[in-house]
Amino acid sequence: IAKESSSNARDRRAGIYIVMGRYNDALADYKTIYFFNYDYSYQIGQVFEAMNQKDSALKYYNIYLEHYNDTAVQRKVERLKK
C-alpha cells in the first residue's frame, strides 16, 4: 500500500508540475512511478511530446502500445512519425 499511495501522490504532483510548465520535474516523478508500473509510459510520452522531444515520446508511446491496443495512442504515434 505504501508504494501505491506514494505513486498516487507522485502522479498528482507530476500533473501539477505539468500545469506549471515544470516538465523535468514531472518526468522525474513519472519515471519513479514507471519503475513500479509500466503503464506510466503513456504519461512519460505525453510529457516528452509537450517538450517537443518526438523521439523520446515515440519510445514511451511504443512501450505503452506493447501492452495495450489503444487506437488513440496509435494515432499519436502515426502523427509524430510524420
QUITAZI-V26380 format. One record per helix or strand of 2 or more residues. SS is the DSSP state (a for helix, b for strand). FROM is the first residue (numbers start at 1). TO is the last residue. If there is no record, write none. Layout:
ss-><SS | SS>
from-><FROM | FROM>
to-><TO | TO>
This chain:
ss-><a | a | a | a | a>
from-><2 | 23 | 38 | 54 | 71>
to-><20 | 34 | 50 | 67 | 81>
